[in-house]
């Protein structure tokens, strides 16, 4: 599998991955995340234009999509019921969606991000148990709770080189 930046003409393909991921969430008890058309075409176009949208390719087929950036994330400034592992420069993963037809895609995406900068923060809905299990399986530690722009809480995780030594 390989990771590369998303291109605009792949918008329909990545929305299909997000649709599949959204259905997987619903089937696994998470009916509160990625609602009301999220992520929208407009948001995904913005991610692509900013160069932070990536796809995971397996045998020529898109099997995963996510955003990745390095630097401060506004929603991570305050953490509740815990603390971040460190305050060093970090990478941020958002909107990770994978095809259920291919195993191991989420791990490949997480590993690629960690190779870019060995200090990653990520959050997920409290009901997104499969994502939380994926994160913990890959060495992420739950650090507390953050609140996203709409005011809803998210479980906040971090993995750093210091935490895997």
KARARA-V562999 format. One record per pair of residues at least 6 apart in sequence whose ideal C-beta (glycine too) atoms are under 6 Angstrom apart, sorted by sequence separation. I is the first residue (numbers start at 1). J is the second residue. If there is no record, write none. Layout:
BEGIN
I&J + I&J
END
This chain:
BEGIN
47&53 + 114&120 + 147&153 + 148&154 + 55&62 + 56&63 + 98&105 + 113&120 + 124&131 + 25&33 + 56&64 + 98&106 + 145&153 + 146&154 + 55&65 + 146&156 + 22&34 + 54&66 + 144&156 + 96&109 + 143&156 + 53&67 + 54&68 + 52&67 + 142&157 + 143&158 + 52&69 + 140&157 + 73&92 + 140&159 + 47&67 + 93&113 + 139&159 + 70&91 + 91&113 + 135&157 + 141&163 + 69&92 + 123&146 + 68&93 + 91&116 + 139&164 + 91&117 + 66&93 + 67&94 + 67&95 + 106&134 + 110&138 + 66&95 + 90&119 + 91&120 + 92&121 + 93&122 + 126&155 + 66&96 + 88&119 + 90&121 + 107&138 + 123&154 + 124&155 + 65&97 + 123&156 + 64&98 + 122&157 + 63&99 + 121&158 + 63&102 + 120&159 + 8&48 + 64&105 + 119&160 + 6&48 + 63&105 + 66&109 + 118&161 + 58&102 + 64&109 + 68&113 + 76&121 + 6&53 + 70&117 + 17&65 + 5&54 + 6&55 + 13&62 + 56&105 + 3&54 + 14&65 + 56&108 + 3&56 + 56&109 + 1&56 + 2&57 + 39&95 + 1&58 + 84&143 + 82&143 + 82&144 + 81&144 + 80&144 + 81&145 + 79&144 + 80&145 + 79&146 + 76&146 + 75&146 + 75&148 + 85&158 + 84&158 + 86&160 + 85&160 + 21&97 + 24&100 + 79&156 + 85&163 + 18&97 + 17&97 + 17&99 + 33&125 + 32&127 + 33&128 + 30&127 + 30&128 + 28&130 + 1&108 + 3&112
END
